[in-house]
Amino acid sequence: MVCEKCGQETETIKCPRCGEMVLRLGSFCYHCGSELKTLPAESPEDPGDLDFSRRVLCSDGACIGVINEEGICKVCGKPYSPDA
């Protein structure tokens, strides 16, 4: 995308919380205020190495994601809540 202020080509990123494509101008989404983190792509050497018995599902009943190492859902970006 082109920056509206300077006209330079700028990196874009999809906000993990609101889903908007935003210019990578800072650490936070300028639509919803959520922190923008780029996580390294997960690519296991052997798909047989995946241990599904250790995964933690998102506590939001409407989401199909799993919780990452930081306690955040990989799909919707919400923090894990064991009480939900």
C-alpha positions in Angstrom: 0.0 0.0 0.0 1.0 3.6 -0.5 1.2 5.8 2.6 -1.3 8.7 2.3 1.1 11.2 3.9 4.5 10.5 2.3 3.5 8.6 -0.9 6.0 5.8 -0.2 5.3 2.1 -0.5 4.7 0.8 3.0 4.4 -2.7 4.3 0.9 -3.8 5.2 -0.3 -6.3 7.8 -3.6 -7.9 8.7 -4.7 -7.0 12.2 -5.2 -10.2 14.2 -8.1 -8.6 16.1 -10.3 -6.7 13.7 -9.0 -8.2 10.4 -8.4 -4.9 8.7 -5.4 -4.6 6.4 -3.4 -1.7 7.9 -0.1 0.1 7.0 2.7 -1.1 9.2 3.5 2.3 10.6 3.7 1.4 14.3 3.1 -1.4 16.8 -0.7 -0.9 17.0 -3.7 -1.1 14.7 -5.1 2.3 13.9 -8.6 0.9 13.5 -9.0 -1.0 16.8 -5.8 -0.3 18.8 -4.7 -3.9 19.1 -1.0 -4.7 19.1 0.4 -5.8 15.8 2.7 -8.7 16.1 4.2 -10.8 13.3 4.6 -14.3 14.4 7.1 -16.6 12.6 5.4 -19.0 10.3 4.9 -22.4 11.8 6.2 -25.1 9.5 6.9 -28.4 11.2 9.4 -30.7 9.5 7.1 -33.7 9.6 3.3 -33.2 9.9 3.4 -36.4 12.0 5.2 -34.5 14.7 2.0 -32.5 15.6 0.7 -33.4 19.0 -3.0 -32.5 19.0 -3.5 -33.8 22.5 -1.5 -30.9 23.9 -3.3 -28.1 22.1 -5.6 -25.7 23.9 -8.7 -24.5 22.1 -9.9 -20.9 22.0 -12.3 -20.2 24.9 -14.6 -18.1 22.6 -17.3 -20.6 21.7 -17.7 -19.1 18.2 -14.0 -19.4 17.3 -12.2 -22.5 15.9 -8.6 -21.4 16.8 -6.0 -22.7 19.2 -4.1 -20.8 21.8 -0.4 -20.0 21.1 2.5 -19.8 23.6 1.6 -16.3 24.7 -1.9 -17.3 25.6 -3.6 -15.7 22.6 -5.8 -17.3 20.1 -4.1 -17.7 16.7 -7.4 -17.0 14.8 -9.4 -14.3 16.7 -6.6 -12.8 18.8 -8.5 -13.0 22.1 -6.6 -14.0 25.2 -7.4 -17.4 26.7 -10.0 -17.4 29.5 -10.3 -20.8 31.3 -13.5 -19.6 33.0 -15.3 -19.2 29.7 
